[in-house]
Amino acid sequence: MNSDTSAVRLVVDTSSNVPREIQVAHDIIEVNTLVLFGSDQYELNKDIDIDQFLALLENRPEHPTTSQPAPQQFHDAYAKAFAEGASRVLCLVVSAKLSGTYNSATLAAREFPAGDVTVWDTQGASIASGLQAIAAARLLREGTPWDSMMNRLKDLRESTAAFFTTKDLDYLARSGRVSNMQKNIGSMLSLVPILSVHDGLVVAVARVRGRVKAKKELLHRLAGQLDTGPCVVAVTHAEAEAEAQELLAAAKAHLDVKESYLIRLDPALTALGGPGTLGMAGRVVH
């Protein structure tokens, strides 16, 4: 396989939260997450959109779960890319340690000649994964040779920081991420977690008292990773747009932000953290 990247096509999954305008601008194909309420299954952006998902979240008695796209969905995306003239496909997906998405994408890739489809584990979640896809799209547009681009993605994967917080512990308890005892103690003390993605896994890095302190901690921790130079920052939210805008404004006031995004969270993280979940991600721009 030669190193020419002029005909490489990108594929992403919806949980990477790549903004729609970026997908359109760079001709990126998106593969949709599956959302389940009891025995009912929906394909995001086909059967339901985010607003409809939130309505179901509020009204259905079952706690939702999300499932990785089926291998056939990735196969169809790859086939579409090649049918439209791609010589190679680069598929970037959320962390293999958080989702079976990587496995589905890899199984589908095996149905094509060796080397035609490369599946990249971003080891991130939400826009922490999406920022790598955005960077890859720009590197391709610049004509970056394949090996150079993949080496650059390795650096970006290591340098992208992400932190999240939830409004309370209720949804984390429903999803089994914390026990009911932890939830009750946390509620009594008004404790909320600060979560990060480390080595491909979501881990708790702190617990703070109250929403105001949680938002300050998000900014403090991200700033600690990005205060060495110009940076790109993304703020994600689940039905907390006003707070997300405030966080983004605060980031711009404290950091040398050259590029920014404000993004609604996908159902996977919304189901995990619940409405009110906030996240911040970013990386230094080299």
C-alpha positions in Angstrom: 0.0 0.0 0.0 1.5 3.3 -1.0 1.6 6.3 1.3 -0.6 8.5 -0.8 -3.5 9.7 1.4 -5.5 11.7 -1.3 -8.2 9.0 -1.5 -8.3 8.0 2.2 -11.8 8.2 3.7 -12.6 8.5 7.4 -15.2 6.6 9.3 -16.2 7.4 12.9 -18.8 6.2 15.4 -21.5 8.5 16.9 -20.0 8.2 20.4 -16.9 10.1 19.2 -19.2 13.2 18.9 -17.5 14.6 15.7 -19.6 17.7 15.0 -21.9 17.4 12.0 -20.3 20.4 10.2 -16.9 18.7 10.4 -18.3 15.5 9.0 -19.8 17.3 6.1 -16.7 19.4 5.4 -14.4 16.4 5.4 -16.8 13.8 3.9 -16.6 11.6 7.0 -18.9 8.6 7.3 -20.5 8.2 10.7 -21.7 4.8 12.1 -24.6 5.0 14.5 -24.7 3.8 18.1 -27.6 1.5 19.1 -29.8 2.6 22.0 -31.9 0.1 24.0 -34.9 0.7 26.3 -35.9 -2.7 27.6 -36.6 -4.9 24.5 -36.9 -1.9 22.2 -33.8 -1.0 20.1 -33.2 2.2 18.2 -30.4 3.3 15.9 -29.3 6.8 16.7 -29.9 9.4 14.0 -31.9 6.9 12.0 -34.7 5.7 14.3 -34.4 8.5 16.9 -32.4 11.7 17.3 -30.9 13.0 20.6 -34.1 14.9 21.5 -36.2 11.8 21.1 -33.7 9.8 23.1 -33.9 12.4 26.0 -37.7 12.2 25.8 -37.5 8.4 26.2 -35.0 8.8 29.0 -37.4 10.9 30.9 -40.5 8.9 30.3 -39.5 5.2 30.0 -39.3 3.2 33.3 -36.3 1.2 32.1 -32.8 2.6 32.4 -31.4 2.8 28.9 -28.3 0.9 27.7 -26.3 1.6 24.6 -24.7 -1.0 22.3 -21.9 -0.8 19.8 -22.9 -0.7 16.2 -23.1 -4.1 14.6 -20.2 -5.3 12.4 -22.6 -5.1 9.4 -23.0 -1.3 10.0 -19.2 -0.8 9.7 -19.1 -3.1 6.7 -21.7 -1.0 5.0 -19.7 2.2 5.8 -16.5 0.8 4.4 -18.2 -0.5 1.3 -19.8 2.9 0.8 -16.4 4.6 1.0 -14.8 2.3 -1.5 -17.8 2.5 -3.9 -17.4 6.3 -3.8 -13.7 6.1 -4.8 -11.7 5.6 -1.6 -8.5 3.7 -1.9 -8.2 3.2 1.8 -10.3 3.7 5.0 -9.3 4.9 8.4 -11.9 4.2 11.0 -11.5 6.0 14.4 -13.6 4.7 17.3 -14.0 5.2 21.0 -11.8 3.2 23.5 -11.9 -0.5 23.1 -11.9 -0.8 26.9 -15.1 1.2 27.1 -17.1 -0.3 24.2 -17.3 -3.2 21.8 -17.3 -0.7 18.9 -13.6 -1.3 18.2 -14.3 -5.1 18.0 -17.2 -4.5 15.6 -15.2 -2.2 13.4 -12.3 -4.7 13.3 -14.5 -7.7 12.5 -15.9 -5.8 9.5 -12.5 -4.7 8.4 -11.5 -8.4 8.0 -14.0 -8.7 5.2 -11.8 -6.4 3.0 -8.3 -7.0 1.6 -5.6 -6.7 4.2 -4.5 -3.1 4.6 -7.5 -1.5 3.0 -9.2 -0.7 6.3 -7.3 0.5 9.4 -9.2 0.7 12.7 -7.8 3.2 15.2 -8.5 2.9 18.9 -8.5 6.5 20.1 -8.5 5.3 23.8 -10.9 8.1 24.4 -14.6 8.8 24.9 -16.8 11.4 23.3 -15.0 14.4 21.9 -11.7 13.2 23.3 -12.0 10.6 20.6 -13.5 13.1 18.1 -10.6 15.5 18.4 -8.4 12.8 17.0 -10.7 12.3 14.1 -10.8 16.0 13.4 -7.0 16.1 13.4 -6.8 13.1 11.1 -9.2 14.8 8.6 -7.0 17.9 8.5 -3.8 15.9 8.1 -5.4 14.1 5.2 -6.5 17.4 3.6 -2.9 18.7 4.0 -1.6 15.6 2.1 0.3 14.2 5.1 1.8 10.8 4.2 0.2 7.8 5.8 3.0 6.8 8.2 3.5 10.4 9.3 -0.2 10.8 10.0 -0.4 7.6 12.0 2.6 8.7 14.1 0.9 12.0 14.6 -2.2 10.3 15.8 -0.2 8.4 18.4 1.1 11.7 19.8 -2.4 13.2 19.8 -3.8 10.1 21.6 -1.3 10.6 24.4 -1.7 14.4 24.6 -5.5 14.7 24.6 -6.9 15.3 28.1 -10.6 14.9 29.1 -12.6 15.3 32.3 -16.3 14.9 33.1 -18.7 15.5 36.0 -22.3 14.5 36.6 -25.1 16.5 38.3 -25.5 13.8 40.9 -24.9 10.1 41.4 -28.3 8.9 40.4 -27.6 7.8 36.9 -24.2 6.4 37.8 -26.0 4.2 40.4 -28.6 3.1 37.8 -25.9 2.1 35.4 -24.1 0.1 38.2 -21.0 2.4 38.2 -21.6 3.2 41.8 -23.5 1.4 44.5 -26.7 2.6 46.1 -24.8 3.1 49.3 -22.2 5.3 47.6 -25.1 7.2 45.9 -26.8 7.8 49.3 -23.7 9.0 51.0 -22.8 11.2 48.1 -26.2 12.7 48.0 -26.1 13.5 51.8 -22.7 15.2 51.4 -23.5 16.8 48.0 -20.5 15.0 46.5 -20.1 14.6 42.8 -17.3 12.9 40.9 -14.7 14.2 38.6 -14.1 11.5 36.0 -11.3 11.2 33.4 -10.3 8.8 30.7 -7.0 7.1 31.6 -5.4 4.3 29.5 -8.7 3.9 27.7 -10.8 3.6 30.9 -13.1 6.0 32.7 -11.7 6.6 36.2 -12.7 8.8 39.1 -9.9 11.3 39.8 -11.6 13.4 42.5 -14.8 14.0 44.4 -15.9 17.6 45.2 -18.9 19.1 47.1 -21.4 20.8 44.9 -21.9 21.8 41.3 -20.0 25.1 41.4 -16.8 23.4 42.8 -17.2 20.6 40.2 -17.2 23.0 37.3 -14.1 24.8 38.8 -12.4 21.5 39.2 -13.0 20.6 35.5 -11.4 23.8 34.3 -8.6 23.5 36.8 -7.7 20.0 35.8 -7.9 20.7 32.0 -5.9 23.9 32.4 -3.2 21.9 34.2 -2.8 19.9 31.0 -3.0 22.7 28.5 -1.3 25.7 30.0 1.9 25.1 28.1 0.7 26.8 24.9 -2.0 27.3 22.3 -4.7 24.7 22.5 -8.0 23.3 21.2 -10.8 23.0 23.8 -14.2 21.2 23.6 -17.0 21.4 26.1 -19.6 18.7 26.1 -22.9 18.6 27.9 -26.2 16.7 28.4 -28.9 19.3 28.5 -26.7 21.8 30.3 -25.9 24.2 27.5 -25.8 27.4 29.5 -23.3 25.9 32.0 -21.3 24.5 29.0 -21.1 28.0 27.5 -19.9 29.4 30.8 -17.2 26.8 31.0 -16.1 27.4 27.5 -15.9 31.2 28.1 -13.9 30.5 31.3 -11.5 28.3 29.3 -11.0 31.1 26.8 -10.3 33.5 29.6 -7.7 31.3 31.2 -6.1 29.5 28.3 -4.7 30.4 24.8 -7.6 28.7 23.0 -7.1 28.7 19.2 -10.1 26.4 18.4 -13.2 25.5 20.4 -16.3 23.3 20.2 -19.5 23.2 22.2 -21.2 19.8 21.8 -24.2 17.8 23.0 -23.2 14.5 24.5 -24.1 11.3 22.8 -26.6 8.9 24.4 -23.8 6.5 25.7 -22.4 9.1 28.1 -25.8 10.7 28.8 -27.1 7.3 29.8 -24.1 6.8 32.1 -24.1 10.3 33.8 -27.6 11.6 33.1 -28.8 15.0 32.2 -26.6 17.7 33.5 -23.4 15.8 32.7 -20.6 18.2 31.7 -17.2 17.4 30.1 -14.1 19.3 29.0 -11.5 18.0 26.6 -8.5 19.5 24.8 -5.0 19.3 23.7 -2.1 21.6 23.0 -1.7 22.6 19.4 1.8 22.0 18.0 
